[in-house]
Amino acid sequence: MPVSVARVATDRPARYAKQLAAHMSRRIETSFSPETGRGTLAFAAGTATLEAQADALLLTVEGERENLPGLEDVVGRHLVRFGARDELVVEWHRDNGEAGLVHRNEESEA
C-alpha cells in the first residue's frame, strides 16, 4: 500500500499526537497511548500513524495512491492549526519519490 511520511520537528511531539487523535476521534476511530507515544487514525480512505520521538512527531499515512493527497491534507492541516504557536511545518514525502503536500501556518509568514 502506498505510504507518505512527514517528520515534524517539535519539542512536544506526544502532546500534539494526543491532541490530534482526540480531535479526530469526533469523526473517526482513533487511538493514542501516552505510554508508547503512538497513535492511529482510521479514515475510510486509509490510515495514519502518529509516533512521538525525542524531538519530532513522525506521521505516516497509508492508502491507495489517489487517496494520499487527501490523507496528507487532513492530518497536516489539523496539526499545523494546533501547532500555530510553535510554527509547525508538515512536509510530506511519498514512497514513490513524489513530493507530497507541505503545510505551514500562513499567518506566521505575513
Summary of the structure (lengths in Angstrom):
residues: 110
radius of gyration: 12.9
end to end distance: 38.4
largest distance: 38.5
contacts: 345
relative contact order: 0.23
helix: 31%
strand: 41%
